[in-house]
């Protein structure tokens, strides 16, 4: 199963029991589809970069989980229809990690070429000094 990361910003004015109920519903959707939550990270109340629904603060939650791709539609529907959730985003980490590895490989190849050029130039300079 692919690895996903979900970021949720919850309305800070929602009572804590409503927030917990919303998060439990999301967890139930994931576990009902034989998914597994790898990590939960509650970052707490933070200031938003820009106001959302005239609110300057939000409660941040980040989850990493494994689940089949067919369940994402149910998760997105629950996130869109839940009044406690102000914003949400789900990323496929497998795709993002693959992209990162590709970019890292290109960067390492460029660095190796530069190092080889420098070594060749230094060697040519050293042989020119000996003559």
Order of alpha helices (4+ residues) and beta strands (2+ residues): beta-alpha-beta-beta-alpha-beta-alpha
